[in-house]
Amino acid sequence: MKCSDVDILMVGHFAKDRVVVDGKAEITSGGGVYYGSVVLRRLGLRVAIVTRLRRDDFARLDELRAEGVEIFATPAPETSGIDNYYHSADMERRICKPLGFAGAISASEIPAVSARIYAIVPIIAGEIDLALLKALAARGPVALDIQGFVRVREGDDLVFRPWKEMAEGLAHVTYLKVDRTEAEHLTGETELERAARRLGEYGPREIVLTQSAGVTVLADGRVYQAPFTPRGLAGRTGRGDTCFAAYLGRRLTASPEDACRLAAAITTLKQETPGPWRGTLAEADAVMLSRRA
């Protein structure tokens, strides 16, 4: 693979979310660029993010700079954010409502930075359009979280809607991330392997499919699975972002099977503590070893 400026360039909105558990609210940073970039730095990779947010919130990016993330941020009228409502008895179920939207990311906001993978990780539909997806795919392999193409703002709600350009868009994607609900809606299949294979027919070479129990990966026609086994779910928000970033980071140097196993281990640890995963590879290795015992 050719020399690059960074290993992974992540594109998507940085979020200022509100997490409400049993009526108690807390303002937190969020978004794929937030949770994912920290994971990749902890894996020792070179990471840059392209994002938009209110200038008043730029100070929130200092947390990422301290991790060594290179940041390309454009001022926006408002910062994107989501209200996440949970009941502590079941942190798997949540209600999401929009708080703000920072607007579409334009091609002019993408720096002249080369990357081994271009990760498109929007949180709400409208952040990234098909033209920008194609432009990034012309540079190199694209990883895409479909969440930011099918989660649509309608008034005070976030609802699932089909991505009308999905067939054309996925033809330019190498690594695709979906969760169980998205996969079922998009394919009509409730069995994970069948859903993954249906999505793979659109063009993505590898499918990363998450659910509460763990991660399923379809790569080169083979299916790999690894469980999530957290001791608690206080860090439930950001689970999918963490899993996808960990998979991509390890995939740069390892097989899909190995990347699947590491992603599951890191995501297990992440779910136990709010915020991005800031652990070590040794801790993730210990989780993987415990499963072999």
C-alpha positions as CSV (number, residue, x, y, z in Angstrom):
1,M,0.0,0.0,0.0
2,K,1.3,3.4,-0.9
3,C,2.7,5.9,1.7
4,S,0.0,8.2,3.1
5,D,-0.3,11.3,5.3
6,V,-2.5,9.4,7.8
7,D,-3.8,5.9,8.2
8,I,-7.4,6.9,8.5
9,L,-9.2,10.1,7.6
10,M,-12.6,10.3,9.3
11,V,-15.4,12.5,7.9
12,G,-18.6,13.4,9.8
13,H,-20.1,15.7,12.4
14,F,-18.7,16.0,15.9
15,A,-21.8,15.9,18.2
16,K,-22.8,17.6,21.4
17,D,-25.3,15.0,22.7
18,R,-27.5,14.8,25.7
19,V,-27.7,11.4,27.4
20,V,-30.8,11.0,29.6
21,V,-30.9,8.0,31.9
22,D,-34.0,7.7,34.1
23,G,-34.6,11.4,33.7
24,K,-31.1,12.5,34.7
25,A,-29.4,14.4,31.8
26,E,-25.7,14.9,31.0
27,I,-24.2,16.8,28.0
28,T,-21.5,14.7,26.3
29,S,-19.3,14.8,23.2
30,G,-20.2,12.2,20.6
31,G,-20.3,11.1,17.0
32,G,-18.2,8.6,15.0
33,V,-15.3,11.1,14.6
34,Y,-15.2,11.4,18.4
35,Y,-15.4,7.8,19.6
36,G,-13.6,6.4,16.5
37,S,-10.6,8.7,16.4
38,V,-9.7,8.0,20.0
39,V,-9.8,4.3,19.5
40,L,-7.6,4.6,16.4
41,R,-5.0,6.7,18.3
42,R,-5.0,4.1,21.1
43,L,-4.1,1.6,18.5
44,G,-1.2,3.7,17.5
45,L,-2.5,4.9,14.2
46,R,-2.3,8.3,12.5
47,V,-5.7,9.8,12.4
48,A,-7.3,13.0,11.1
49,I,-10.9,14.1,11.2
50,V,-13.0,16.5,9.0
51,T,-16.0,18.0,10.8
52,R,-18.3,20.9,11.3
53,L,-19.6,22.6,14.5
54,R,-20.3,25.9,16.1
55,R,-17.2,27.9,16.8
56,D,-18.3,28.3,20.4
57,D,-17.9,24.5,20.7
58,F,-14.5,24.3,19.1
59,A,-12.9,23.9,22.6
60,R,-14.5,20.5,22.8
61,L,-12.1,19.4,20.1
62,D,-9.2,19.9,22.4
63,E,-9.9,16.5,23.9
64,L,-9.1,14.9,20.6
65,R,-6.0,17.1,20.0
66,A,-4.7,15.9,23.3
67,E,-5.0,12.3,21.9
68,G,-2.9,13.3,18.9
69,V,-5.8,13.6,16.4
70,E,-5.3,16.0,13.5
71,I,-8.4,18.2,13.1
72,F,-9.9,20.0,10.1
73,A,-13.0,21.8,11.5
74,T,-15.3,24.3,9.7
75,P,-17.5,26.7,11.7
76,A,-21.2,26.0,11.4
77,P,-24.4,27.8,12.6
78,E,-25.0,25.1,15.1
79,T,-23.4,21.9,16.4
80,S,-25.1,18.6,15.6
81,G,-26.4,16.6,18.6
82,I,-28.9,13.9,19.6
83,D,-31.0,13.4,22.7
84,N,-30.5,9.8,23.8
85,Y,-33.1,8.6,26.3
86,Y,-32.4,5.4,28.2
87,H,-33.9,3.4,31.1
88,S,-31.1,2.0,33.3
89,A,-32.9,-1.3,33.6
90,D,-32.4,-1.8,29.8
91,M,-29.6,0.3,28.3
92,E,-30.2,-1.5,25.0
93,R,-33.3,0.5,24.3
94,R,-33.2,4.2,23.6
95,I,-35.2,6.9,22.1
96,C,-33.2,9.4,19.9
97,K,-34.3,13.0,19.1
98,P,-32.3,15.6,17.2
99,L,-30.8,18.6,19.0
100,G,-29.0,20.4,16.2
101,F,-27.5,20.0,12.7
102,A,-24.2,21.5,11.5
103,G,-25.0,21.3,7.8
104,A,-23.6,19.4,4.8
105,I,-19.8,18.9,4.5
106,S,-18.6,20.2,1.2
107,A,-15.8,18.9,-1.0
108,S,-13.9,22.1,-0.4
109,E,-13.7,21.2,3.3
110,I,-11.8,18.0,2.6
111,P,-8.1,18.7,3.0
112,A,-5.4,17.5,0.6
113,V,-4.6,14.6,2.9
114,S,-4.0,11.1,1.7
115,A,-5.2,8.2,3.7
116,R,-5.1,4.4,3.6
117,I,-8.9,4.4,4.4
118,Y,-11.4,7.2,4.1
119,A,-14.0,6.6,6.8
120,I,-17.4,8.3,6.3
121,V,-19.1,8.3,9.7
122,P,-22.0,10.7,9.7
123,I,-24.6,10.6,12.4
124,I,-27.6,12.1,10.6
125,A,-28.7,12.1,7.0
126,G,-27.6,15.2,5.0
127,E,-24.1,15.5,6.3
128,I,-22.5,13.8,3.3
129,D,-24.0,13.5,-0.2
130,L,-23.3,11.0,-3.0
131,A,-21.0,13.3,-4.8
132,L,-18.7,13.6,-1.8
133,L,-18.8,9.8,-1.3
134,K,-17.7,9.3,-4.9
135,A,-14.9,11.9,-4.6
136,L,-13.5,10.2,-1.5
137,A,-13.7,6.8,-3.2
138,A,-11.7,8.2,-6.1
139,R,-8.9,8.8,-3.6
140,G,-8.9,5.3,-2.0
141,P,-10.8,2.7,-0.1
142,V,-14.0,4.1,1.6
143,A,-15.5,2.8,4.9
144,L,-19.0,3.9,5.5
145,D,-21.4,3.8,8.5
146,I,-24.9,3.7,6.8
147,Q,-26.4,5.2,9.9
148,G,-25.7,8.7,8.6
149,F,-27.7,8.0,5.4
150,V,-30.8,6.4,6.8
151,R,-31.4,8.3,10.1
152,V,-33.4,11.3,9.0
153,R,-34.6,14.4,10.9
154,E,-38.4,14.8,10.6
155,G,-39.5,17.6,12.9
156,D,-38.6,16.7,16.5
157,D,-37.9,13.1,15.6
158,L,-35.2,11.0,14.1
159,V,-36.7,8.3,11.9
160,F,-35.4,5.5,9.7
161,R,-35.9,6.1,6.0
162,P,-34.5,4.2,3.0
163,W,-31.4,5.7,1.3
164,K,-32.7,6.2,-2.2
165,E,-29.2,6.3,-3.7
166,M,-28.0,3.2,-1.8
167,A,-27.3,1.0,-4.8
168,E,-25.2,3.6,-6.4
169,G,-23.5,4.7,-3.2
170,L,-22.6,1.2,-1.9
171,A,-20.9,0.4,-5.2
172,H,-18.2,2.8,-4.1
173,V,-17.8,1.4,-0.6
174,T,-15.2,-1.1,0.6
175,Y,-16.1,-1.5,4.3
176,L,-19.8,-1.1,5.3
177,K,-21.0,-0.8,8.9
178,V,-24.7,-1.5,9.8
179,D,-26.5,-2.4,12.9
180,R,-29.2,-5.1,13.2
181,T,-32.1,-2.7,12.9
182,E,-30.6,-1.0,9.8
183,A,-29.8,-4.3,8.2
184,E,-33.4,-5.6,8.7
185,H,-34.9,-2.4,7.3
186,L,-32.6,-2.3,4.3
187,T,-32.8,-6.0,3.3
188,G,-36.0,-7.4,4.8
189,E,-33.8,-10.2,6.3
190,T,-33.9,-10.9,10.0
191,E,-31.1,-13.4,9.9
192,L,-27.8,-11.6,10.2
193,E,-25.7,-13.6,7.7
194,R,-28.4,-13.4,5.1
195,A,-28.8,-9.6,5.6
196,A,-25.0,-9.2,5.3
197,R,-24.8,-11.2,2.1
198,R,-27.7,-9.1,0.6
199,L,-25.9,-5.9,1.4
200,G,-22.6,-7.3,0.0
201,E,-24.4,-7.8,-3.3
202,Y,-24.4,-4.0,-3.7
203,G,-20.6,-3.9,-3.8
204,P,-19.0,-3.6,-0.3
205,R,-16.2,-6.1,0.1
206,E,-16.6,-6.4,3.9
207,I,-19.7,-5.9,6.0
208,V,-19.5,-5.1,9.8
209,L,-22.8,-5.8,11.4
210,T,-23.4,-5.0,15.1
211,Q,-26.1,-5.9,17.6
212,S,-26.3,-6.1,21.3
213,A,-24.8,-9.6,21.5
214,G,-21.7,-8.9,19.4
215,V,-20.3,-8.2,15.9
216,T,-20.7,-10.3,12.7
217,V,-18.3,-9.7,9.8
218,L,-18.8,-10.9,6.2
219,A,-15.5,-10.8,4.3
220,D,-14.5,-12.6,1.1
221,G,-17.6,-14.8,1.4
222,R,-16.8,-16.0,4.9
223,V,-18.6,-15.0,8.1
224,Y,-16.8,-14.3,11.4
225,Q,-18.5,-13.6,14.7
226,A,-17.3,-12.4,18.1
227,P,-19.4,-11.6,21.3
228,F,-19.7,-8.4,23.4
229,T,-19.4,-9.4,27.0
230,P,-19.4,-6.2,29.1
231,R,-19.9,-6.3,32.9
232,G,-22.1,-3.2,32.5
233,L,-23.6,-0.8,30.0
234,A,-22.8,2.6,31.4
235,G,-20.8,3.3,28.2
236,R,-23.4,2.0,25.8
237,T,-23.5,5.2,23.7
238,G,-20.8,5.0,21.0
239,R,-20.8,1.2,20.8
240,G,-21.1,1.0,17.1
241,D,-18.6,3.8,16.4
242,T,-16.1,2.1,18.6
243,C,-16.6,-1.3,17.0
244,F,-16.2,0.0,13.4
245,A,-13.1,2.1,14.2
246,A,-11.4,-0.8,16.0
247,Y,-12.2,-3.1,13.1
248,L,-10.8,-0.7,10.5
249,G,-7.7,0.0,12.5
250,R,-6.8,-3.6,13.0
251,R,-7.8,-4.5,9.5
252,L,-5.0,-2.3,8.1
253,T,-2.5,-5.0,9.3
254,A,-4.5,-8.1,10.0
255,S,-7.1,-10.5,8.7
256,P,-10.9,-9.9,8.9
257,E,-11.1,-12.6,11.6
258,D,-8.5,-11.0,13.8
259,A,-10.0,-7.6,13.3
260,C,-13.4,-8.9,14.2
261,R,-12.1,-10.4,17.5
262,L,-10.2,-7.3,18.5
263,A,-13.2,-5.0,17.7
264,A,-15.4,-7.2,19.9
265,A,-12.9,-7.1,22.8
266,I,-12.4,-3.3,22.6
267,T,-16.2,-2.7,22.3
268,T,-16.8,-5.0,25.3
269,L,-14.5,-2.8,27.4
270,K,-15.8,0.5,26.0
271,Q,-19.4,-0.4,27.0
272,E,-18.4,-0.6,30.7
273,T,-17.3,3.1,30.9
274,P,-18.8,6.3,29.4
275,G,-16.8,8.1,26.8
276,P,-14.3,6.9,24.2
277,W,-12.3,3.7,24.8
278,R,-8.9,4.8,26.4
279,G,-7.6,1.4,27.2
280,T,-4.6,-0.6,26.0
281,L,-4.1,-3.4,23.6
282,A,-3.0,-5.6,26.6
283,E,-6.4,-5.1,28.1
284,A,-8.1,-6.0,24.9
285,D,-5.8,-9.0,24.5
286,A,-6.8,-10.2,28.0
287,V,-10.5,-10.2,27.0
288,M,-9.7,-12.3,23.9
289,L,-7.6,-14.7,25.9
290,S,-10.3,-15.1,28.5
291,R,-12.6,-16.3,25.7
292,R,-10.2,-19.0,24.7
293,A,-9.8,-20.4,28.2
